[in-house]
Amino acid sequence: MYENQKNVHSIEVDDTYIELGNAIILQAVKDYRRALKKLEKFPEDYMARRTKREVERFFRGSFFSAITNLHPEVLIKKLNDEVENYA
C-alpha cells in the first residue's frame, strides 16, 4: 500500500512541475507578443526590443527544451506571423 501512495504522490508532483513549466512558457509567449505589438507601433522602443531578445534567448535555451517539446524556431515564427497578421 505504501508503494502505491508513493507512486500517486510522485504523479501529483510531476503534474505540478508540468503545470509550472507550462505557466512559464505561457508567460514568455505573452511577453513576446506584447513586445512584438509594441515594436509594430514603436520600432525603436528599447524595452520592447530588449524583451524580444530575452524571450528569444529563453526560447532557444536549454531550460526551454527541458520543459517542453516545442521547437523554438517554429514558435518564434508562429508568434511573429500572428502579430504581423494582427496589425
C-alpha positions in Angstrom: 0.0 0.0 0.0 2.8 2.4 0.8 4.3 1.9 -2.6 1.0 2.9 -4.3 0.8 6.0 -2.2 4.3 6.9 -3.2 3.5 6.5 -6.9 0.4 8.6 -6.6 2.4 11.4 -4.8 5.1 11.2 -7.5 2.5 11.6 -10.2 1.0 14.7 -8.4 4.4 16.2 -8.1 5.2 15.5 -11.7 1.9 17.2 -12.8 2.7 20.2 -10.6 6.1 20.6 -12.4 4.5 20.2 -15.8 1.9 22.9 -14.9 4.7 25.2 -13.7 6.6 24.7 -16.9 3.5 25.4 -19.0 2.9 28.6 -17.0 6.5 29.8 -17.5 6.2 29.2 -21.3 2.8 30.9 -21.4 4.1 34.0 -19.7 7.1 34.1 -22.1 4.6 33.9 -25.0 2.5 36.7 -23.6 5.6 38.9 -23.0 6.9 38.2 -26.5 3.5 39.1 -28.1 3.3 42.3 -26.1 6.9 43.2 -27.2 6.1 42.5 -30.8 3.0 44.6 -30.8 4.8 47.4 -29.2 7.6 47.2 -31.8 4.9 47.4 -34.6 4.0 50.8 -33.3 7.3 52.0 -31.9 10.2 50.1 -33.7 12.9 51.8 -31.6 11.3 51.1 -28.2 14.3 49.9 -26.1 12.4 47.9 -23.6 10.3 46.1 -26.2 13.5 45.2 -28.2 15.2 44.0 -25.0 12.2 41.8 -24.0 12.0 40.4 -27.5 15.7 39.5 -27.4 15.5 38.0 -23.9 12.4 35.9 -24.7 14.0 34.6 -27.9 17.1 33.6 -25.9 14.8 31.8 -23.4 13.0 30.0 -26.2 16.3 28.9 -27.7 17.8 27.9 -24.3 18.3 24.6 -22.6 15.7 25.2 -19.9 13.0 25.7 -22.5 14.0 22.5 -24.3 14.0 20.7 -20.9 10.4 21.7 -20.1 8.7 21.3 -23.5 8.9 19.6 -26.8 8.1 22.7 -28.7 10.5 23.7 -31.4 11.7 27.2 -30.6 12.1 28.5 -34.2 8.6 27.3 -35.1 7.2 29.0 -32.0 9.0 32.3 -32.8 7.9 32.3 -36.4 4.3 31.5 -35.4 4.2 34.3 -32.9 5.8 36.8 -35.4 3.3 35.8 -38.1 0.4 36.0 -35.7 1.3 39.6 -34.6 2.1 40.6 -38.2 -1.3 39.4 -39.3 -3.0 41.1 -36.3 -1.7 44.5 -37.3 
